[in-house]
Amino acid sequence: MRILLAEDEPDLREVTIKRLRASGFGVDGCPDGEEALYYLEHMNYDVAILDIMMPKLDGLTVLRILRNRGSQIPVLLLTARDSVGDRVAGLDAGADDYLIKPFEFEELAARIRALLRRRSPEKTDAVSVGDLTVEFSTRKVTRGGKEISLSSKEFALLESLIRHKGAVLSRTQLENQVWDYGFEGGSNIVDVYIRYLRKKLDDPFEKKLIHTVRGAGYTLREE
């Protein structure tokens, strides 16, 4: 899943990006509202996190522009203001959630997962395909009752596939969801990580769940 974080405090921005990436998210960061709007216009994100007090364009202005353009991207507002009026203003502008600084990273991650569930047909924390189960909050993956260890990128790729189970996702879609905007890896990076997943999730089992759709991409489904 891919996230945009717009935050003008450099230390907070960098440490939050670092922890989100360690949690398996693809994350792009920017320091002001104009840059945030540019990213949101040119890239696809699953969640946008906007600080309200930013230079050039504040978070509320960016949010209003997005909603006026018909964007339905889930938006979480960050702010040091904790009055009821401020929260009401943010929610009335079209925000999906609101988090007051300073915050604990675990709460931010939980709120992101909640926003992702709202967009997904699956409304629970655990999703299954056949005997494969993924728990998003704990990053626990099991198949046939056996727990399987995945790297953060392997988990992020599996999360994209299982949240869209049965759908065919192109290589470009998967790359955009898992890797950051500035990623300069090889053009076959998705294929490489699909092989990693198959080695762990499919090879030890008779039934295969990860399928290649020639000329289109990959899908996760039970045949």
N, C-alpha and C positions, 0 to 999 in steps of 0.2 A: 504494500500500500504506500502511496506517495503523498507526502505532506509538504505544504509551504508554511514556513515560519517567518513572519514579518515582525521583527523586534529590533528597536534602535539601541538597546543596551548591548554592546558587543560581547561582554562576558557572559551575560545570561543567554544570549543567542547561541554562542558557540558551545556552551556546556549543554544546553538543551538539545541542540542538533546532534552533538556527540552521543548523548544518552538515547535519543530516539533512534539513531542509526544502530547503536548497539542492541536495541530492542527489535531490530529487523525492518524498520521503516526506511523507505527512500525519502530523503529530506533535502529540500532546497531552502536556503535562508537569505533574507535581504534586510536592509536597515531602514527602509522608508516606504511610504505608501505608494509612491510613483513606481518604484521598482516592483513592489508586490503586484500592482495592477498589471504591469508588463508581463510578469511571470504567469499570472492567472489568465491572461489573454492568449498566451502562446503555448502553454503547457496544460496537460490534464492532471489534476490533483484530486485525491479522494477527500482531503480535509484541508482547510486553510485556517491557520492560527494567526490572528491579527492583534497586535498591540494597539490600543486605542490612541495613545499619545505618541505619534510618530511624526517626523518632519515631512515636509512637502505635501503629503496627503495623510490625514489621520485615519485610524482604522475604521471609524464610523463612516467616513466619506467613501473609502474603498468599498465597504460593505454595501452602502446605498447604491453605488455605481454598479456593482455586481448584480444586485437584485433588480435594478431598473433595466438591466440588459437581459434579464431572464435567467441568470445563473442560479442553479439550485445547489451548488456546492455547499456542504456543511461548513459553517464558520464558527470557530470558537474565539471569543474576544478575551484578550488579556488586559488587565488594567490594575493600577494601584488604587483606583477610586472604589470605595466599597459602599457608597450610599445607595439606597433603594432607587432613587431617581436615576442614577447612572446606569444601574442594571436594567431598569425599565427602558431607558433610551436605547441601549444596545439591543435588547430583545425586540423592541418595536421597529428597529431599523432592519431586522431580518436575521439577527444572530440566532444560532441554534443552541449555543451554550456560552457560559460566562465564567471566567476564572480570575480570582483576585490574587495579585502579587503581594508578597512572595507566596509561592505555592510549592507543594511537594511534588516531585516528579511522578511518583506513583499515582497521584490523583490526576495529573495531566494525562498520563498514559491510559488510565481507566476511562476518562472522559472521551479520549480519542476512540477507544474501542467501542464506547457506547454510540458515538456518532456513526461509526462504520456499520454497526448493527442496524441502525435506523435505515441505512441505504440498502442493506442486504436482505434478501428473502429470508435468510436465517436470522432469527432474533435472539438466539441463545449464544452463550460463550463457546460452546462446543458444537462442531459440525462434523458429520460423518458421511463417508462414501464407502459402501460395503463394510468391510471390517477395519477401515482406516478412520481414525478419529483425531481431530485437532482441537485442542483447547487453547484459545487465543491468549487469555490472560496469563496462563502459566507457561505457554509455548510448549506444552506437552503433546507429543505425537505418539500414537500407538497404532499398531496394526496387528490384528489377530491376538490382541492382549499383550503384545510385546512392545515395550517402550523403545522409540527410535530417536537417536540423537542427531540433530541437524544443526548446521551452522546458521548464523543469522540470515545470510542471503538465501540459503536453501529453504529456511522456514518462510521467508518473505515470498519466495516464488510459490511455494506450496500454498500459502495463505491466499495469494491471488487466484490460483487455480481452484481451490476448494470453495472460496467465496462465490465463484462463478461456475460451480460444478455443473457439468453437462454442456456448458457453452464453450465454443471454440475461441481461444484468445490467440491473436497473432503474435509473432515474435516482437514486433514493435510495441504492442500493447503491454506485453509482459516486461519488456525492458523499461518502458516508461513508468510502470508501476513499482518496479523494484529498485532501479538504479537512479542516481541523482542526475540533475540536469547537466552537470559538468563531467559526467562519466566519459572516459576515453578508452574504454576496453575494446576488445576485439568484436568484430561484427557477429561472431558466433557465440557470444557470451551466454545467451539464453539456452542455446543447444548444449553448451558445456554443462550448465547447471541442471538442465533436464536430465542429462546423463547421470549426474551425481544423485539426483532424486530417485531415478529409476534403480540405480544400484542399491539404494537403501530401502526403498519402499516397494519395488516391484520384483526385482530379481530373486529375493528369497521366497517368493510366494507364487503359487500356481496362477491365480487370477491377476491380470495386469489392469491397473487403474489409469495410468498415464498413457494417453494415446496421441499419436501424431496424425494430424489431418493434412494430407499432402497438399501443398500449395496454400494452406490457410493458417496452420499453427498447431496448438496443442489443446487438449481437453482432458479433464479429470472426470471419469465416469466409470460406473460398473457396467460391464457389457452384459 
